[in-house]
Amino acid sequence: MDDLKGKVAVITGAGNGIGRAIALAAAEKGMRVVLADIDPARVEKVAEELTALGADVQAVVVDVADVVSVGALAEAAYAQYGKVHLLVNNAGIAYLNSAWETPLEVWRRMMAVNLDGVVYGVRSFVPRMLEGGEPGHIVNVASAAGLVTSPGLAAYCASKFAVVGLSEALFHDLRVRESKVSVSVVCPSWVQTAITSVGGGDGAKAHGDVDVVDDIAKGARAAITEAVRTGIPASDVATQVFDAIAADRFYVLTHPMTLAGVRIRTDDILGTRPPTLFPILPPPRAPKPPKPAQPA
């Protein structure tokens, strides 16, 4: 898709972070925007921001882990605008602990939000987008953790690897049918969002809600929380997303270090070796030089 002005975007997890940044970028490009989030106050606040920019906005409260809720989102979007050109399946949560210490309810909620939410989005919107016959684009937000693995992220990696696989298969499904709808999968690394906070961004259990007895997991949580705090702005990811839509680019890797990790993982697979522990955390930033003393 080239000219986005007047076209309709639906964005899940739009109440903060990457979803909010994509919504703002969509509004700046003249798109009509449907904001979806589980938090009513959060999604209304973003709707007010976009309205102040002069955008045509609809805010919908949605739990992407509920197929009925996602179906209602599609009904609301089509009732309001009659068509959808851009679907961004962005809503997600995170949790960090060993595979065996991650509670079953967290495993289930992680897969329900991060994977099922994308499945429900595809099933609710793609048939109508195809029937509309206009150019369209699906953006599924996965993670660098959908391409490379790390200790402590078993549930998160499982959900995000699944999103990458789903997105690749969806791309093939659409391409062999010569569809006008295309796909991108976004695999961000460290981005300034609220995903490591309690609630993981959607009200589900996140790593702050469960006691951890393992010092390794505690240290990893602290390191990842700091990496997120000092990551790239979410607006940078939004810019890369719209660049990918314009170029019809499938993979969107926001950090060069992810490519290095993918190369190592691919070499391990081709060499039938055990997986290499790739250092996913960014190198520490050099301290800022002290300011020169002011003359008395």
Short mmCIF file of the C-alpha atoms (twelve columns), coordinates in Angstrom:
data_MODEL
# 
_entry.id   MODEL 
# 
loop_
_atom_site.group_PDB 
_atom_site.id 
_atom_site.type_symbol 
_atom_site.label_atom_id 
_atom_site.label_alt_id 
_atom_site.label_comp_id 
_atom_site.label_asym_id 
_atom_site.label_seq_id 
_atom_site.Cartn_x 
_atom_site.Cartn_y 
_atom_site.Cartn_z 
_atom_site.pdbx_PDB_model_num 
ATOM 1   C CA . MET A 1   0.000   0.000   0.000  1 
ATOM 2   C CA . ASP A 2   1.344   3.398   -0.964 1 
ATOM 3   C CA . ASP A 3   -1.151  6.157   -0.272 1 
ATOM 4   C CA . LEU A 4   -2.630  5.535   3.182  1 
ATOM 5   C CA . LYS A 5   -4.704  8.695   3.446  1 
ATOM 6   C CA . GLY A 6   -8.342  7.863   4.161  1 
ATOM 7   C CA . LYS A 7   -7.643  4.154   4.602  1 
ATOM 8   C CA . VAL A 8   -8.699  2.301   7.758  1 
ATOM 9   C CA . ALA A 9   -6.319  0.835   10.339 1 
ATOM 10  C CA . VAL A 10  -7.260  -1.477  13.240 1 
ATOM 11  C CA . ILE A 11  -4.645  -1.759  15.988 1 
ATOM 12  C CA . THR A 12  -4.823  -4.028  19.031 1 
ATOM 13  C CA . GLY A 13  -2.910  -3.212  22.189 1 
ATOM 14  C CA . ALA A 14  -3.214  0.412   21.121 1 
ATOM 15  C CA . GLY A 15  -3.371  1.837   24.623 1 
ATOM 16  C CA . ASN A 16  0.388   2.178   25.077 1 
ATOM 17  C CA . GLY A 17  3.812   1.276   23.754 1 
ATOM 18  C CA . ILE A 18  4.223   0.077   20.185 1 
ATOM 19  C CA . GLY A 19  0.470   -0.020  19.538 1 
ATOM 20  C CA . ARG A 20  0.030   3.600   20.563 1 
ATOM 21  C CA . ALA A 21  3.045   4.647   18.466 1 
ATOM 22  C CA . ILE A 22  1.671   2.868   15.377 1 
ATOM 23  C CA . ALA A 23  -1.714  4.487   15.962 1 
ATOM 24  C CA . LEU A 24  -0.168  7.959   16.163 1 
ATOM 25  C CA . ALA A 25  1.837   7.333   12.981 1 
ATOM 26  C CA . ALA A 26  -1.292  6.068   11.214 1 
ATOM 27  C CA . ALA A 27  -3.210  9.198   12.216 1 
ATOM 28  C CA . GLU A 28  -0.376  11.428  10.999 1 
ATOM 29  C CA . LYS A 29  -0.630  9.679   7.622  1 
ATOM 30  C CA . GLY A 30  -4.313  10.536  7.409  1 
ATOM 31  C CA . MET A 31  -5.655  7.080   8.182  1 
ATOM 32  C CA . ARG A 32  -8.918  6.437   9.969  1 
ATOM 33  C CA . VAL A 33  -7.993  4.493   13.094 1 
ATOM 34  C CA . VAL A 34  -9.765  1.877   15.202 1 
ATOM 35  C CA . LEU A 35  -8.029  1.581   18.569 1 
ATOM 36  C CA . ALA A 36  -8.447  -1.665  20.527 1 
ATOM 37  C CA . ASP A 37  -7.214  -2.266  24.059 1 
ATOM 38  C CA . ILE A 38  -8.295  -4.178  27.158 1 
ATOM 39  C CA . ASP A 39  -8.004  -1.061  29.338 1 
ATOM 40  C CA . PRO A 40  -10.890 1.409   28.772 1 
ATOM 41  C CA . ALA A 41  -9.132  4.423   30.289 1 
ATOM 42  C CA . ARG A 42  -5.969  3.782   28.330 1 
ATOM 43  C CA . VAL A 43  -7.632  3.399   24.947 1 
ATOM 44  C CA . GLU A 44  -9.795  6.476   25.501 1 
ATOM 45  C CA . LYS A 45  -6.724  8.529   26.347 1 
ATOM 46  C CA . VAL A 46  -5.038  7.540   23.086 1 
ATOM 47  C CA . ALA A 47  -8.279  8.249   21.222 1 
ATOM 48  C CA . GLU A 48  -8.218  11.766  22.658 1 
ATOM 49  C CA . GLU A 49  -4.609  12.197  21.488 1 
ATOM 50  C CA . LEU A 50  -5.498  11.165  17.949 1 
ATOM 51  C CA . THR A 51  -8.645  13.277  17.899 1 
ATOM 52  C CA . ALA A 52  -6.518  16.280  18.845 1 
ATOM 53  C CA . LEU A 53  -4.457  15.541  15.715 1 
ATOM 54  C CA . GLY A 54  -7.647  15.735  13.661 1 
ATOM 55  C CA . ALA A 55  -7.920  11.994  13.108 1 
ATOM 56  C CA . ASP A 56  -11.139 10.035  12.612 1 
ATOM 57  C CA . VAL A 57  -10.960 7.580   15.522 1 
ATOM 58  C CA . GLN A 58  -12.994 4.786   17.053 1 
ATOM 59  C CA . ALA A 59  -12.029 3.280   20.433 1 
ATOM 60  C CA . VAL A 60  -13.103 -0.269  21.304 1 
ATOM 61  C CA . VAL A 61  -12.452 -2.212  24.519 1 
ATOM 62  C CA . VAL A 62  -11.227 -5.678  23.506 1 
ATOM 63  C CA . ASP A 63  -9.682  -8.721  25.153 1 
ATOM 64  C CA . VAL A 64  -7.790  -10.328 22.277 1 
ATOM 65  C CA . ALA A 65  -7.751  -13.664 24.146 1 
ATOM 66  C CA . ASP A 66  -11.538 -13.845 23.688 1 
ATOM 67  C CA . VAL A 67  -12.676 -14.819 20.187 1 
ATOM 68  C CA . VAL A 68  -16.077 -13.203 20.732 1 
ATOM 69  C CA . SER A 69  -14.434 -9.936  21.784 1 
ATOM 70  C CA . VAL A 70  -12.224 -9.870  18.688 1 
ATOM 71  C CA . GLY A 71  -15.209 -10.695 16.510 1 
ATOM 72  C CA . ALA A 72  -17.052 -7.753  18.047 1 
ATOM 73  C CA . LEU A 73  -14.062 -5.545  17.211 1 
ATOM 74  C CA . ALA A 74  -14.349 -6.540  13.552 1 
ATOM 75  C CA . GLU A 75  -18.087 -5.876  13.590 1 
ATOM 76  C CA . ALA A 76  -17.522 -2.431  15.111 1 
ATOM 77  C CA . ALA A 77  -14.804 -1.509  12.602 1 
ATOM 78  C CA . TYR A 78  -16.834 -2.562  9.574  1 
ATOM 79  C CA . ALA A 79  -20.013 -0.998  10.928 1 
ATOM 80  C CA . GLN A 80  -18.189 2.314   11.335 1 
ATOM 81  C CA . TYR A 81  -16.072 2.394   8.158  1 
ATOM 82  C CA . GLY A 82  -17.261 -0.413  5.888  1 
ATOM 83  C CA . LYS A 83  -13.720 -1.638  5.205  1 
ATOM 84  C CA . VAL A 84  -10.324 -2.287  6.797  1 
ATOM 85  C CA . HIS A 85  -7.005  -1.918  4.990  1 
ATOM 86  C CA . LEU A 86  -4.458  -2.365  7.784  1 
ATOM 87  C CA . LEU A 87  -4.725  -4.834  10.680 1 
ATOM 88  C CA . VAL A 88  -2.037  -4.626  13.360 1 
ATOM 89  C CA . ASN A 89  -2.125  -7.586  15.762 1 
ATOM 90  C CA . ASN A 90  0.027   -5.999  18.442 1 
ATOM 91  C CA . ALA A 91  -1.432  -6.835  21.871 1 
ATOM 92  C CA . GLY A 92  0.943   -8.900  23.984 1 
ATOM 93  C CA . ILE A 93  2.192   -9.701  27.465 1 
ATOM 94  C CA . ALA A 94  5.516   -10.883 28.886 1 
ATOM 95  C CA . TYR A 95  6.686   -13.070 31.748 1 
ATOM 96  C CA . LEU A 96  10.165  -14.197 32.790 1 
ATOM 97  C CA . ASN A 97  10.884  -17.356 34.735 1 
ATOM 98  C CA . SER A 98  12.212  -20.840 34.121 1 
ATOM 99  C CA . ALA A 99  10.038  -23.146 32.037 1 
ATOM 100 C CA . TRP A 100 9.161   -25.320 35.044 1 
ATOM 101 C CA . GLU A 101 8.521   -22.451 37.469 1 
ATOM 102 C CA . THR A 102 6.208   -20.536 35.143 1 
ATOM 103 C CA . PRO A 103 2.698   -21.147 36.549 1 
ATOM 104 C CA . LEU A 104 0.275   -22.932 34.264 1 
ATOM 105 C CA . GLU A 105 -2.147  -20.016 34.372 1 
ATOM 106 C CA . VAL A 106 0.641   -17.770 33.050 1 
ATOM 107 C CA . TRP A 107 1.484   -20.246 30.285 1 
ATOM 108 C CA . ARG A 108 -2.179  -20.333 29.274 1 
ATOM 109 C CA . ARG A 109 -2.680  -16.571 29.389 1 
ATOM 110 C CA . MET A 110 0.577   -15.987 27.482 1 
ATOM 111 C CA . MET A 111 -0.511  -18.244 24.642 1 
ATOM 112 C CA . ALA A 112 -4.068  -16.887 24.742 1 
ATOM 113 C CA . VAL A 113 -2.990  -13.242 24.375 1 
ATOM 114 C CA . ASN A 114 0.185   -13.500 22.303 1 
ATOM 115 C CA . LEU A 115 -0.842  -16.287 19.908 1 
ATOM 116 C CA . ASP A 116 -4.609  -16.760 20.030 1 
ATOM 117 C CA . GLY A 117 -5.072  -12.996 19.807 1 
ATOM 118 C CA . VAL A 118 -3.310  -13.031 16.437 1 
ATOM 119 C CA . VAL A 119 -5.254  -16.101 15.279 1 
ATOM 120 C CA . TYR A 120 -8.550  -14.444 16.186 1 
ATOM 121 C CA . GLY A 121 -7.510  -11.250 14.429 1 
ATOM 122 C CA . VAL A 122 -6.655  -13.137 11.251 1 
ATOM 123 C CA . ARG A 123 -9.885  -15.142 11.299 1 
ATOM 124 C CA . SER A 124 -12.062 -12.107 12.068 1 
ATOM 125 C CA . PHE A 125 -10.584 -9.669  9.549  1 
ATOM 126 C CA . VAL A 126 -8.783  -11.425 6.684  1 
ATOM 127 C CA . PRO A 127 -11.896 -12.967 5.040  1 
ATOM 128 C CA . ARG A 128 -13.551 -9.542  4.927  1 
ATOM 129 C CA . MET A 129 -10.384 -7.857  3.695  1 
ATOM 130 C CA . LEU A 130 -10.142 -10.399 0.879  1 
ATOM 131 C CA . GLU A 131 -13.805 -9.989  0.029  1 
ATOM 132 C CA . GLY A 132 -13.329 -6.204  -0.165 1 
ATOM 133 C CA . GLY A 133 -10.835 -6.724  -2.983 1 
ATOM 134 C CA . GLU A 134 -8.696  -3.706  -2.048 1 
ATOM 135 C CA . PRO A 135 -4.974  -3.682  -1.219 1 
ATOM 136 C CA . GLY A 136 -4.392  -4.431  2.447  1 
ATOM 137 C CA . HIS A 137 -1.716  -5.358  4.945  1 
ATOM 138 C CA . ILE A 138 -1.544  -7.514  8.074  1 
ATOM 139 C CA . VAL A 139 1.129   -6.616  10.634 1 
ATOM 140 C CA . ASN A 140 1.733   -9.218  13.337 1 
ATOM 141 C CA . VAL A 141 3.940   -7.995  16.172 1 
ATOM 142 C CA . ALA A 142 6.091   -10.884 17.408 1 
ATOM 143 C CA . SER A 143 9.486   -10.303 19.039 1 
ATOM 144 C CA . ALA A 144 13.188  -10.940 18.668 1 
ATOM 145 C CA . ALA A 145 12.287  -13.708 21.131 1 
ATOM 146 C CA . GLY A 146 10.337  -15.252 18.256 1 
ATOM 147 C CA . LEU A 147 13.619  -15.784 16.386 1 
ATOM 148 C CA . VAL A 148 16.213  -16.413 19.116 1 
ATOM 149 C CA . THR A 149 15.843  -17.980 22.546 1 
ATOM 150 C CA . SER A 150 16.984  -17.137 26.051 1 
ATOM 151 C CA . PRO A 151 16.774  -18.729 29.489 1 
ATOM 152 C CA . GLY A 152 13.823  -17.494 31.473 1 
ATOM 153 C CA . LEU A 153 11.659  -16.751 28.441 1 
ATOM 154 C CA . ALA A 154 10.219  -20.195 27.661 1 
ATOM 155 C CA . ALA A 155 6.570   -19.154 27.646 1 
ATOM 156 C CA . TYR A 156 7.227   -15.875 25.874 1 
ATOM 157 C CA . CYS A 157 9.489   -17.473 23.244 1 
ATOM 158 C CA . ALA A 158 6.972   -20.249 22.634 1 
ATOM 159 C CA . SER A 159 4.208   -17.737 21.973 1 
ATOM 160 C CA . LYS A 160 6.317   -15.463 19.784 1 
ATOM 161 C CA . PHE A 161 7.932   -18.273 17.748 1 
ATOM 162 C CA . ALA A 162 4.370   -19.377 17.025 1 
ATOM 163 C CA . VAL A 163 3.445   -15.885 15.831 1 
ATOM 164 C CA . VAL A 164 6.414   -15.864 13.436 1 
ATOM 165 C CA . GLY A 165 5.444   -19.284 12.067 1 
ATOM 166 C CA . LEU A 166 1.806   -18.287 11.729 1 
ATOM 167 C CA . SER A 167 2.820   -15.104 9.906  1 
ATOM 168 C CA . GLU A 168 5.069   -16.940 7.448  1 
ATOM 169 C CA . ALA A 169 2.341   -19.489 6.656  1 
ATOM 170 C CA . LEU A 170 -0.228  -16.692 6.315  1 
ATOM 171 C CA . PHE A 171 2.086   -14.937 3.865  1 
ATOM 172 C CA . HIS A 172 2.217   -18.107 1.747  1 
ATOM 173 C CA . ASP A 173 -1.555  -18.599 1.980  1 
ATOM 174 C CA . LEU A 174 -2.141  -15.099 0.615  1 
ATOM 175 C CA . ARG A 175 0.671   -15.128 -1.963 1 
ATOM 176 C CA . VAL A 176 -0.336  -18.392 -3.658 1 
ATOM 177 C CA . ARG A 177 -3.840  -16.946 -4.035 1 
ATOM 178 C CA . GLU A 178 -2.386  -13.795 -5.625 1 
ATOM 179 C CA . SER A 179 -4.117  -11.734 -2.969 1 
ATOM 180 C CA . LYS A 180 -3.857  -7.965  -2.702 1 
ATOM 181 C CA . VAL A 181 -3.392  -8.407  1.050  1 
ATOM 182 C CA . SER A 182 0.192   -8.777  2.262  1 
ATOM 183 C CA . VAL A 183 1.869   -9.535  5.595  1 
ATOM 184 C CA . SER A 184 4.703   -8.290  7.774  1 
ATOM 185 C CA . VAL A 185 5.976   -9.769  11.027 1 
ATOM 186 C CA . VAL A 186 7.665   -7.374  13.428 1 
ATOM 187 C CA . CYS A 187 10.374  -8.740  15.728 1 
ATOM 188 C CA . PRO A 188 11.408  -5.925  18.076 1 
ATOM 189 C CA . SER A 189 14.198  -6.247  20.582 1 
ATOM 190 C CA . TRP A 190 14.491  -3.696  23.397 1 
ATOM 191 C CA . VAL A 191 11.806  -1.005  23.116 1 
ATOM 192 C CA . GLN A 192 10.613  1.471   25.717 1 
ATOM 193 C CA . THR A 193 7.217   -0.019  26.625 1 
ATOM 194 C CA . ALA A 194 5.326   -1.161  29.719 1 
ATOM 195 C CA . ILE A 195 5.534   -4.851  28.810 1 
ATOM 196 C CA . THR A 196 7.774   -5.734  31.781 1 
ATOM 197 C CA . SER A 197 5.480   -3.999  34.268 1 
ATOM 198 C CA . VAL A 198 2.982   -5.832  36.429 1 
ATOM 199 C CA . GLY A 199 0.110   -6.782  34.160 1 
ATOM 200 C CA . GLY A 200 2.340   -7.095  31.114 1 
ATOM 201 C CA . GLY A 201 0.376   -4.343  29.419 1 
ATOM 202 C CA . ASP A 202 -3.054  -5.978  29.401 1 
ATOM 203 C CA . GLY A 203 -4.082  -6.824  32.948 1 
ATOM 204 C CA . ALA A 204 -2.859  -10.423 32.820 1 
ATOM 205 C CA . LYS A 205 -0.280  -11.783 35.220 1 
ATOM 206 C CA . ALA A 206 3.219   -10.599 34.429 1 
ATOM 207 C CA . HIS A 207 6.536   -11.320 36.054 1 
ATOM 208 C CA . GLY A 208 5.926   -8.963  38.948 1 
ATOM 209 C CA . ASP A 209 2.913   -10.956 40.168 1 
ATOM 210 C CA . VAL A 210 4.598   -14.266 40.991 1 
ATOM 211 C CA . ASP A 211 7.261   -14.820 43.637 1 
ATOM 212 C CA . VAL A 212 10.571  -16.082 42.283 1 
ATOM 213 C CA . VAL A 213 12.985  -18.115 44.357 1 
ATOM 214 C CA . ASP A 214 15.612  -18.567 41.637 1 
ATOM 215 C CA . ASP A 215 18.358  -15.932 41.786 1 
ATOM 216 C CA . ILE A 216 19.144  -16.474 38.095 1 
ATOM 217 C CA . ALA A 217 15.605  -15.527 37.101 1 
ATOM 218 C CA . LYS A 218 15.679  -12.546 39.452 1 
ATOM 219 C CA . GLY A 219 18.881  -11.256 37.869 1 
ATOM 220 C CA . ALA A 220 17.541  -11.780 34.363 1 
ATOM 221 C CA . ARG A 221 14.371  -9.878  35.217 1 
ATOM 222 C CA . ALA A 222 16.326  -6.933  36.517 1 
ATOM 223 C CA . ALA A 223 18.584  -6.883  33.440 1 
ATOM 224 C CA . ILE A 224 15.690  -7.134  30.984 1 
ATOM 225 C CA . THR A 225 13.681  -4.474  32.802 1 
ATOM 226 C CA . GLU A 226 16.652  -2.118  32.492 1 
ATOM 227 C CA . ALA A 227 17.152  -3.050  28.814 1 
ATOM 228 C CA . VAL A 228 13.518  -2.173  28.103 1 
ATOM 229 C CA . ARG A 229 13.800  1.075   30.061 1 
ATOM 230 C CA . THR A 230 16.777  2.182   27.950 1 
ATOM 231 C CA . GLY A 231 15.573  0.706   24.644 1 
ATOM 232 C CA . ILE A 232 14.639  2.516   21.462 1 
ATOM 233 C CA . PRO A 233 11.490  4.667   21.451 1 
ATOM 234 C CA . ALA A 234 8.315   2.941   20.302 1 
ATOM 235 C CA . SER A 235 8.025   5.622   17.620 1 
ATOM 236 C CA . ASP A 236 11.131  4.158   15.947 1 
ATOM 237 C CA . VAL A 237 9.340   0.821   15.634 1 
ATOM 238 C CA . ALA A 238 6.281   2.543   14.158 1 
ATOM 239 C CA . THR A 239 8.480   4.201   11.536 1 
ATOM 240 C CA . GLN A 240 9.982   0.842   10.571 1 
ATOM 241 C CA . VAL A 241 6.524   -0.731  10.398 1 
ATOM 242 C CA . PHE A 242 5.214   1.832   7.928  1 
ATOM 243 C CA . ASP A 243 8.436   1.624   5.908  1 
ATOM 244 C CA . ALA A 244 7.844   -2.135  5.657  1 
ATOM 245 C CA . ILE A 245 4.232   -1.630  4.575  1 
ATOM 246 C CA . ALA A 246 5.325   0.772   1.842  1 
ATOM 247 C CA . ALA A 247 8.063   -1.593  0.643  1 
ATOM 248 C CA . ASP A 248 5.950   -4.751  1.131  1 
ATOM 249 C CA . ARG A 249 8.714   -6.156  3.360  1 
ATOM 250 C CA . PHE A 250 7.899   -9.226  5.416  1 
ATOM 251 C CA . TYR A 251 10.496  -9.310  8.208  1 
ATOM 252 C CA . VAL A 252 10.879  -6.194  10.363 1 
ATOM 253 C CA . LEU A 253 13.855  -6.596  12.707 1 
ATOM 254 C CA . THR A 254 14.328  -3.434  14.721 1 
ATOM 255 C CA . HIS A 255 17.823  -4.173  16.041 1 
ATOM 256 C CA . PRO A 256 20.923  -5.342  14.123 1 
ATOM 257 C CA . MET A 257 21.871  -7.671  16.987 1 
ATOM 258 C CA . THR A 258 18.805  -9.792  16.197 1 
ATOM 259 C CA . LEU A 259 20.269  -10.612 12.789 1 
ATOM 260 C CA . ALA A 260 23.469  -11.783 14.491 1 
ATOM 261 C CA . GLY A 261 21.430  -14.046 16.748 1 
ATOM 262 C CA . VAL A 262 19.488  -15.474 13.800 1 
ATOM 263 C CA . ARG A 263 22.760  -16.279 12.001 1 
ATOM 264 C CA . ILE A 264 24.093  -18.123 15.056 1 
ATOM 265 C CA . ARG A 265 20.831  -20.036 15.500 1 
ATOM 266 C CA . THR A 266 20.739  -20.978 11.802 1 
ATOM 267 C CA . ASP A 267 24.328  -22.219 11.964 1 
ATOM 268 C CA . ASP A 268 23.438  -24.307 15.030 1 
ATOM 269 C CA . ILE A 269 20.506  -25.897 13.179 1 
ATOM 270 C CA . LEU A 270 22.499  -26.557 10.007 1 
ATOM 271 C CA . GLY A 271 25.340  -28.002 12.079 1 
ATOM 272 C CA . THR A 272 22.947  -30.064 14.248 1 
ATOM 273 C CA . ARG A 273 24.518  -28.447 17.331 1 
ATOM 274 C CA . PRO A 274 22.837  -27.568 20.628 1 
ATOM 275 C CA . PRO A 275 21.554  -24.001 20.702 1 
ATOM 276 C CA . THR A 276 24.124  -21.336 21.456 1 
ATOM 277 C CA . LEU A 277 23.322  -19.030 24.360 1 
ATOM 278 C CA . PHE A 278 23.237  -15.762 22.461 1 
ATOM 279 C CA . PRO A 279 23.777  -12.632 24.592 1 
ATOM 280 C CA . ILE A 280 20.432  -10.955 23.985 1 
ATOM 281 C CA . LEU A 281 21.015  -8.080  26.380 1 
ATOM 282 C CA . PRO A 282 22.501  -4.919  24.862 1 
ATOM 283 C CA . PRO A 283 26.001  -3.911  25.942 1 
ATOM 284 C CA . PRO A 284 26.037  -1.458  28.838 1 
ATOM 285 C CA . ARG A 285 26.062  2.163   27.839 1 
ATOM 286 C CA . ALA A 286 29.248  4.083   28.458 1 
ATOM 287 C CA . PRO A 287 28.876  6.548   31.323 1 
ATOM 288 C CA . LYS A 288 28.424  10.144  30.308 1 
ATOM 289 C CA . PRO A 289 31.533  12.280  30.829 1 
ATOM 290 C CA . PRO A 290 31.246  14.648  33.794 1 
ATOM 291 C CA . LYS A 291 30.269  18.200  33.026 1 
ATOM 292 C CA . PRO A 292 33.153  20.663  33.229 1 
ATOM 293 C CA . ALA A 293 33.215  22.652  36.413 1 
ATOM 294 C CA . GLN A 294 31.734  26.118  36.139 1 
ATOM 295 C CA . PRO A 295 34.033  28.997  36.991 1 
ATOM 296 C CA . ALA A 296 33.344  30.540  40.345 1 
# 
